[in-house]
Amino acid sequence: MDGNKDEALRCIKIAESALKSGDKQRALKFVKIAKQLDPTIQTDHIFSAAENFDYSKPTPLRENHHSTPHTTDQPETSAKYSDEHIRVVREIRKNKDYYAILGVEKSSSSEEIKRAYKKLSLKVHPDKNKVPGAEEAFKSVSKAFNCLNNEQSRRNYDQTGNENYNYTLQNENFARRRTRRTGRDFFEEELDPDEIFRSFFFGSQGGVYHRRNHYRQRNYNENPRPNHVPNPNLNPNPADVQNAVLLIVLICILFVFIMASFPFMEPEYSLQKSHAYHIAKATEDRGVEYFVKGEDFEQRFPKGGDMRERLERSVVRDYKGLLGRYCQTELQRRFWDHGHPTPYCDKLKSFGIA
């Protein structure tokens, strides 16, 4: 796809720039990434230049890898660096041990390590040393100093003997360099040697070295993970939680007592005679029979009163509903037996309901 080709071309440019600055490993890494993105892209010229890489000579590369090669009669400009510059860069890059890189003994004091870093960092800083590979040597010096200048990281390095051991004041992966592919994005995170250099010579807040993040975007933004700031509101006091639970339980108990304190409202009448409802009454309209509980019914619901009329209207309404349910059952039985009687349906018709 065109998107992958664009990313591949960008990786090739990064590889060419890295090889010009003397960083062979970085160049090869981005060449491999470009090849994965676009297998048809031309990378032979970079591989050839990497194989013939010489720290004492600048590495010529075509400015555009897909342009037509051409020759020129103009002589190459001689590099402006001394033999001492070349020697220092070669000496640093051939060593992997942090003590050897700084040129100090394992028994050296912290002050001796600082003096060694001050001396070497000035000699191989890319702004002062233009030898191919000076930038990589500068990074190696910074990495070695960052590890050995801290008491705990130096102790761990001495114990592990791992030449690639890296330690950071904030987390153990601070100086780890990684490349992660996410969609079409490539994100590189590494220790910033320039920050260490500025911190050493010009001071830094808290003496903490920072990282720099190099990232490319194509189709979407990649948001850095924010630092976690503890929120005291997210960790409530256990005593507060216990009090809240106790309060909820008390509210539930109080609600039960309140509900129990209300008297149970029994109906004033029933359409069926029972032990409780044993006094027969009849509505003035339609003469529907119903039953009540006590002799005081006439006092509470006197004849001709509004309360008695409302109650008897309710009796008639309930009686119609009862007849309707019974009639429905009769009609279902009559569906199978045409001779089945329907007395409840007949009573319902008397109320004007067919």
Kinemage of the C-alpha trace (Angstrom):
@kinemage 1
@onewidth
@group {chain A} dominant
@subgroup {mainchain}
@vectorlist {calphas} color= white
{ca met a 1} P 0.000 0.000 0.000
{ca asp a 2} L 1.036 3.635 -0.522
{ca gly a 3} L 1.067 4.197 3.223
{ca asn a 4} L 3.610 1.436 3.779
{ca lys a 5} L 5.755 2.738 0.930
{ca asp a 6} L 5.818 6.213 2.437
{ca glu a 7} L 6.867 4.784 5.807
{ca ala a 8} L 9.505 2.628 4.126
{ca leu a 9} L 10.982 5.673 2.351
{ca arg a 10} L 11.054 7.518 5.652
{ca cys a 11} L 12.902 4.629 7.303
{ca ile a 12} L 15.450 4.616 4.467
{ca lys a 13} L 16.129 8.317 5.026
{ca ile a 14} L 16.637 7.703 8.730
{ca ala a 15} L 19.010 4.832 7.958
{ca glu a 16} L 21.032 6.986 5.550
{ca ser a 17} L 21.276 9.768 8.118
{ca ala a 18} L 22.353 7.309 10.808
{ca leu a 19} L 25.058 5.825 8.608
{ca lys a 20} L 26.373 9.282 7.768
{ca ser a 21} L 26.632 10.058 11.466
{ca gly a 22} L 28.457 6.768 12.086
{ca asp a 23} L 25.632 4.821 13.738
{ca lys a 24} L 25.820 1.585 11.805
{ca gln a 25} L 23.496 -0.431 14.050
{ca arg a 26} L 20.747 2.182 13.849
{ca ala a 27} L 21.068 2.293 10.082
{ca leu a 28} L 20.731 -1.485 9.738
{ca lys a 29} L 17.753 -1.507 12.090
{ca phe a 30} L 15.761 0.988 10.027
{ca val a 31} L 16.736 -0.728 6.788
{ca lys a 32} L 15.175 -3.938 8.093
{ca ile a 33} L 12.027 -2.041 9.090
{ca ala a 34} L 11.817 -0.490 5.630
{ca lys a 35} L 12.192 -3.915 4.032
{ca gln a 36} L 9.337 -5.273 6.127
{ca leu a 37} L 7.082 -2.404 5.104
{ca asp a 38} L 7.946 -2.578 1.403
{ca pro a 39} L 9.835 -5.693 0.212
{ca thr a 40} L 10.402 -4.067 -3.221
{ca ile a 41} L 12.338 -1.073 -1.895
{ca gln a 42} L 16.027 -0.809 -2.836
{ca thr a 43} L 18.338 -1.164 0.170
{ca asp a 44} L 21.457 -2.671 -1.390
{ca his a 45} L 23.332 0.636 -1.359
{ca ile a 46} L 22.904 0.983 2.404
{ca phe a 47} L 23.913 -2.613 3.141
{ca ser a 48} L 26.972 -2.151 0.934
{ca ala a 49} L 27.939 1.069 2.691
{ca ala a 50} L 27.457 -0.581 6.085
{ca glu a 51} L 29.696 -3.529 5.184
{ca asn a 52} L 32.474 -1.175 4.026
{ca phe a 53} L 31.979 1.150 7.011
{ca asp a 54} L 35.165 2.873 8.225
{ca tyr a 55} L 35.154 5.238 11.188
{ca ser a 56} L 38.090 7.172 9.798
{ca lys a 57} L 36.215 8.139 6.619
{ca pro a 58} L 32.886 9.782 6.039
{ca thr a 59} L 30.343 7.430 4.488
{ca pro a 60} L 29.092 8.627 1.090
{ca leu a 61} L 25.419 7.868 0.394
{ca arg a 62} L 23.074 8.912 -2.322
{ca glu a 63} L 20.728 11.589 -1.144
{ca asn a 64} L 17.779 9.816 -2.728
{ca his a 65} L 17.976 6.029 -2.924
{ca his a 66} L 15.615 5.745 -5.879
{ca ser a 67} L 17.201 8.500 -7.975
{ca thr a 68} L 19.427 7.711 -10.922
{ca pro a 69} L 23.100 7.332 -9.924
{ca his a 70} L 25.476 9.869 -11.411
{ca thr a 71} L 29.172 10.590 -11.294
{ca thr a 72} L 30.946 13.824 -10.573
{ca asp a 73} L 34.413 15.063 -11.271
{ca gln a 74} L 34.497 17.264 -8.172
{ca pro a 75} L 36.823 15.950 -5.428
{ca glu a 76} L 35.330 15.079 -2.018
{ca thr a 77} L 35.822 17.662 0.712
{ca ser a 78} L 38.217 16.454 3.364
{ca ala a 79} L 36.747 15.877 6.806
{ca lys a 80} L 37.580 18.446 9.452
{ca tyr a 81} L 38.687 16.306 12.379
{ca ser a 82} L 42.002 15.278 13.846
{ca asp a 83} L 43.629 11.914 14.474
{ca glu a 84} L 42.923 12.397 18.186
{ca his a 85} L 39.220 12.641 17.439
{ca ile a 86} L 39.337 9.391 15.479
{ca arg a 87} L 41.343 7.619 18.182
{ca val a 88} L 38.956 8.620 20.981
{ca val a 89} L 35.881 7.494 19.060
{ca arg a 90} L 37.476 4.153 18.139
{ca glu a 91} L 38.655 3.585 21.704
{ca ile a 92} L 35.209 4.173 23.149
{ca arg a 93} L 33.289 2.161 20.578
{ca lys a 94} L 35.460 -0.920 20.839
{ca asn a 95} L 34.700 -1.190 24.573
{ca lys a 96} L 31.482 -2.504 26.052
{ca asp a 97} L 32.385 -2.329 29.729
{ca tyr a 98} L 31.249 0.922 31.323
{ca tyr a 99} L 34.476 1.352 33.298
{ca ala a 100} L 36.551 0.808 30.145
{ca ile a 101} L 34.437 3.291 28.209
{ca leu a 102} L 35.125 5.995 30.782
{ca gly a 103} L 38.744 4.871 31.203
{ca val a 104} L 38.510 4.368 34.971
{ca glu a 105} L 39.067 1.493 37.388
{ca lys a 106} L 36.305 -0.310 39.271
{ca ser a 107} L 37.707 1.129 42.480
{ca ser a 108} L 37.423 4.702 41.191
{ca ser a 109} L 35.566 7.203 43.308
{ca ser a 110} L 32.500 9.113 42.238
{ca glu a 111} L 34.578 12.239 41.669
{ca glu a 112} L 36.980 10.350 39.394
{ca ile a 113} L 34.045 9.053 37.346
{ca lys a 114} L 32.667 12.569 37.009
{ca arg a 115} L 36.049 13.915 35.877
{ca ala a 116} L 36.359 11.125 33.306
{ca tyr a 117} L 32.890 11.831 31.952
{ca lys a 118} L 33.577 15.557 31.773
{ca lys a 119} L 36.759 14.955 29.808
{ca leu a 120} L 35.355 12.378 27.363
{ca ser a 121} L 31.969 13.997 26.788
{ca leu a 122} L 33.667 17.186 25.603
{ca lys a 123} L 35.907 15.207 23.247
{ca val a 124} L 33.160 13.159 21.581
{ca his a 125} L 30.249 15.587 21.681
{ca pro a 126} L 28.799 15.658 18.133
{ca asp a 127} L 29.011 19.453 18.041
{ca lys a 128} L 32.785 19.300 18.542
{ca asn a 129} L 33.706 15.914 17.072
{ca lys a 130} L 32.591 15.299 13.474
{ca val a 131} L 34.095 11.822 13.170
{ca pro a 132} L 31.538 9.270 11.915
{ca gly a 133} L 30.464 7.352 14.999
{ca ala a 134} L 31.051 10.230 17.416
{ca glu a 135} L 27.358 10.430 18.234
{ca glu a 136} L 27.245 6.748 19.133
{ca ala a 137} L 30.395 7.154 21.227
{ca phe a 138} L 28.811 10.124 22.980
{ca lys a 139} L 25.767 7.995 23.794
{ca ser a 140} L 27.983 5.217 25.163
{ca val a 141} L 29.824 7.652 27.423
{ca ser a 142} L 26.536 9.103 28.668
{ca lys a 143} L 25.075 5.655 29.294
{ca ala a 144} L 28.143 4.538 31.221
{ca phe a 145} L 28.168 7.682 33.336
{ca asn a 146} L 24.430 7.490 34.029
{ca cys a 147} L 24.883 3.985 35.417
{ca leu a 148} L 28.127 4.401 37.357
{ca asn a 149} L 27.287 7.803 38.784
{ca asn a 150} L 24.449 6.313 40.831
{ca glu a 151} L 25.404 4.233 43.847
{ca gln a 152} L 22.729 1.570 43.525
{ca ser a 153} L 22.913 1.216 39.761
{ca arg a 154} L 26.717 0.912 40.003
{ca arg a 155} L 26.396 -1.774 42.695
{ca asn a 156} L 23.917 -3.729 40.603
{ca tyr a 157} L 26.117 -3.405 37.527
{ca asp a 158} L 29.142 -4.708 39.444
{ca gln a 159} L 27.119 -7.688 40.692
{ca thr a 160} L 25.502 -8.691 37.405
{ca gly a 161} L 28.470 -8.046 35.147
{ca asn a 162} L 26.012 -7.531 32.338
{ca glu a 163} L 27.510 -5.240 29.784
{ca asn a 164} L 24.048 -4.169 28.631
{ca tyr a 165} L 22.769 -3.513 32.168
{ca asn a 166} L 20.919 -0.235 32.437
{ca tyr a 167} L 19.575 1.387 35.573
{ca thr a 168} L 17.387 4.400 36.068
{ca leu a 169} L 16.526 6.435 39.128
{ca gln a 170} L 12.813 6.101 38.484
{ca asn a 171} L 12.400 2.638 36.958
{ca glu a 172} L 14.662 -0.138 35.746
{ca asn a 173} L 13.589 0.249 32.123
{ca phe a 174} L 14.451 3.960 31.937
{ca ala a 175} L 17.507 3.541 29.701
{ca arg a 176} L 16.195 0.564 27.782
{ca arg a 177} L 15.877 1.285 24.142
{ca arg a 178} L 13.012 -0.305 22.317
{ca thr a 179} L 11.134 -0.012 19.083
{ca arg a 180} L 7.479 -0.939 19.106
{ca arg a 181} L 5.278 -1.231 16.076
{ca thr a 182} L 1.649 -0.203 16.511
{ca gly a 183} L -0.340 -0.115 13.289
{ca arg a 184} L 1.801 2.056 11.015
{ca asp a 185} L 3.499 3.935 13.782
{ca phe a 186} L 6.963 3.349 15.127
{ca phe a 187} L 7.805 4.696 18.560
{ca glu a 188} L 11.328 4.902 19.852
{ca glu a 189} L 12.192 5.665 23.466
{ca glu a 190} L 15.760 6.145 24.597
{ca leu a 191} L 18.000 7.831 27.118
{ca asp a 192} L 18.803 11.416 26.204
{ca pro a 193} L 22.603 11.896 26.340
{ca asp a 194} L 22.259 15.623 25.644
{ca glu a 195} L 20.063 15.982 28.734
{ca ile a 196} L 22.719 14.244 30.834
{ca phe a 197} L 25.362 16.530 29.310
{ca arg a 198} L 23.354 19.677 30.075
{ca ser a 199} L 22.523 18.425 33.565
{ca phe a 200} L 26.184 17.781 34.322
{ca phe a 201} L 27.578 21.056 33.023
{ca phe a 202} L 24.651 23.414 33.590
{ca gly a 203} L 22.680 21.736 36.377
{ca ser a 204} L 19.280 20.060 36.439
{ca gln a 205} L 16.309 20.238 38.738
{ca gly a 206} L 16.604 17.502 41.276
{ca gly a 207} L 19.495 15.904 39.451
{ca val a 208} L 17.071 13.708 37.523
{ca tyr a 209} L 17.787 12.811 33.923
{ca his a 210} L 14.896 12.708 31.521
{ca arg a 211} L 14.007 10.721 28.472
{ca arg a 212} L 13.076 12.006 25.086
{ca asn a 213} L 10.415 10.427 22.985
{ca his a 214} L 10.817 10.258 19.211
{ca tyr a 215} L 7.652 9.320 17.449
{ca arg a 216} L 6.043 9.482 14.074
{ca gln a 217} L 2.375 9.663 13.310
{ca arg a 218} L 0.504 8.779 10.213
{ca asn a 219} L -3.213 8.193 10.643
{ca tyr a 220} L -3.838 8.759 14.338
{ca asn a 221} L -2.360 10.322 17.457
{ca glu a 222} L -0.515 8.260 20.019
{ca asn a 223} L -1.054 9.648 23.478
{ca pro a 224} L 1.690 9.076 26.034
{ca arg a 225} L 0.633 7.251 29.142
{ca pro a 226} L 0.069 9.825 31.890
{ca asn a 227} L 1.925 9.546 35.132
{ca his a 228} L -0.175 7.955 37.809
{ca val a 229} L -1.074 10.390 40.567
{ca pro a 230} L -2.642 8.731 43.596
{ca asn a 231} L -6.099 10.056 44.369
{ca pro a 232} L -6.910 9.925 48.087
{ca asn a 233} L -10.623 9.815 47.239
{ca leu a 234} L -10.136 6.428 45.578
{ca asn a 235} L -8.934 4.888 48.855
{ca pro a 236} L -11.678 5.530 51.417
{ca asn a 237} L -11.049 5.071 55.103
{ca pro a 238} L -12.123 1.558 56.240
{ca ala a 239} L -13.878 3.132 59.223
{ca asp a 240} L -15.992 5.266 56.879
{ca val a 241} L -16.959 2.197 54.862
{ca gln a 242} L -17.969 0.326 58.018
{ca asn a 243} L -20.075 3.265 59.219
{ca ala a 244} L -21.817 3.506 55.851
{ca val a 245} L -22.719 -0.201 55.910
{ca leu a 246} L -24.047 0.107 59.468
{ca leu a 247} L -26.168 3.101 58.485
{ca ile a 248} L -27.730 1.182 55.584
{ca val a 249} L -28.623 -1.727 57.893
{ca leu a 250} L -30.251 0.626 60.414
{ca ile a 251} L -32.296 2.298 57.682
{ca cys a 252} L -33.582 -1.099 56.491
{ca ile a 253} L -34.586 -2.119 60.046
{ca leu a 254} L -36.335 1.213 60.604
{ca phe a 255} L -38.266 0.810 57.359
{ca val a 256} L -39.517 -2.648 58.435
{ca phe a 257} L -40.729 -1.297 61.786
{ca ile a 258} L -42.515 1.621 60.145
{ca met a 259} L -44.309 -0.671 57.720
{ca ala a 260} L -45.300 -3.022 60.557
{ca ser a 261} L -46.751 -0.138 62.569
{ca phe a 262} L -49.387 0.608 59.941
{ca pro a 263} L -52.626 -1.335 60.551
{ca phe a 264} L -53.570 -3.883 57.940
{ca met a 265} L -56.456 -2.439 55.982
{ca glu a 266} L -59.022 -5.215 55.475
{ca pro a 267} L -61.801 -4.676 52.924
{ca glu a 268} L -65.140 -3.403 54.190
{ca tyr a 269} L -67.162 -6.072 52.367
{ca ser a 270} L -66.974 -9.448 50.668
{ca leu a 271} L -69.083 -11.050 47.939
{ca gln a 272} L -68.701 -14.408 49.668
{ca lys a 273} L -70.024 -15.203 53.130
{ca ser a 274} L -67.386 -16.224 55.692
{ca his a 275} L -66.796 -16.278 59.427
{ca ala a 276} L -65.542 -12.698 59.394
{ca tyr a 277} L -68.031 -11.401 56.821
{ca his a 278} L -71.325 -12.883 58.043
{ca ile a 279} L -73.814 -9.989 57.943
{ca ala a 280} L -75.707 -9.914 54.632
{ca lys a 281} L -76.481 -6.674 52.824
{ca ala a 282} L -77.803 -5.797 49.381
{ca thr a 283} L -77.200 -2.835 47.123
{ca glu a 284} L -80.103 -0.502 46.418
{ca asp a 285} L -79.238 -0.657 42.723
{ca arg a 286} L -79.562 -4.150 41.205
{ca gly a 287} L -79.906 -5.760 44.633
{ca val a 288} L -76.458 -7.352 44.597
{ca glu a 289} L -75.848 -9.277 47.805
{ca tyr a 290} L -72.688 -8.657 49.805
{ca phe a 291} L -71.474 -9.326 53.344
{ca val a 292} L -69.952 -7.099 56.024
{ca lys a 293} L -68.184 -7.726 59.356
{ca gly a 294} L -69.905 -5.853 62.205
{ca glu a 295} L -73.022 -4.132 63.387
{ca asp a 296} L -71.285 -0.755 63.293
{ca phe a 297} L -71.379 -0.901 59.482
{ca glu a 298} L -74.642 1.041 59.403
{ca gln a 299} L -73.119 3.766 61.568
{ca arg a 300} L -70.043 4.142 59.432
{ca phe a 301} L -71.864 3.761 56.116
{ca pro a 302} L -75.409 5.103 56.679
{ca lys a 303} L -77.976 4.514 53.942
{ca gly a 304} L -78.327 7.401 51.514
{ca gly a 305} L -74.889 8.717 52.412
{ca asp a 306} L -72.112 9.342 49.899
{ca met a 307} L -69.830 6.770 51.498
{ca arg a 308} L -72.532 4.078 51.257
{ca glu a 309} L -73.172 4.924 47.584
{ca arg a 310} L -69.480 4.722 46.728
{ca leu a 311} L -69.175 1.401 48.555
{ca glu a 312} L -72.201 -0.129 46.797
{ca arg a 313} L -70.951 1.069 43.392
{ca ser a 314} L -67.727 -0.756 44.174
{ca val a 315} L -69.753 -3.875 45.133
{ca val a 316} L -71.642 -3.825 41.810
{ca arg a 317} L -68.414 -3.322 39.863
{ca asp a 318} L -66.722 -6.276 41.616
{ca tyr a 319} L -69.836 -8.422 41.093
{ca lys a 320} L -69.791 -7.705 37.343
{ca gly a 321} L -66.143 -8.680 37.202
{ca leu a 322} L -66.860 -11.939 39.009
{ca leu a 323} L -69.745 -12.771 36.649
{ca gly a 324} L -67.510 -12.011 33.676
{ca arg a 325} L -64.875 -14.516 34.798
{ca tyr a 326} L -67.475 -17.218 35.425
{ca cys a 327} L -69.166 -16.491 32.089
{ca gln a 328} L -65.856 -16.874 30.257
{ca thr a 329} L -65.452 -20.335 31.769
{ca glu a 330} L -69.006 -21.280 30.757
{ca leu a 331} L -68.451 -20.171 27.176
{ca gln a 332} L -65.289 -22.259 26.912
{ca arg a 333} L -67.157 -25.341 28.119
{ca arg a 334} L -70.047 -24.623 25.767
{ca phe a 335} L -67.624 -24.570 22.843
{ca trp a 336} L -67.179 -28.321 23.323
{ca asp a 337} L -70.672 -29.021 24.675
{ca his a 338} L -73.382 -27.007 22.985
{ca gly a 339} L -75.928 -28.028 25.627
{ca his a 340} L -73.916 -26.710 28.575
{ca pro a 341} L -75.918 -24.131 30.614
{ca thr a 342} L -74.631 -20.563 31.092
{ca pro a 343} L -76.346 -19.094 34.203
{ca tyr a 344} L -73.587 -16.584 34.931
{ca cys a 345} L -73.677 -15.291 31.372
{ca asp a 346} L -77.428 -14.869 31.717
{ca lys a 347} L -76.983 -12.838 34.914
{ca leu a 348} L -74.357 -10.716 33.159
{ca lys a 349} L -76.881 -9.933 30.405
{ca ser a 350} L -79.220 -8.550 33.039
{ca phe a 351} L -76.631 -5.812 33.620
{ca gly a 352} L -76.835 -4.902 29.957
{ca ile a 353} L -73.580 -6.689 29.046
{ca ala a 354} L -73.941 -9.193 26.182
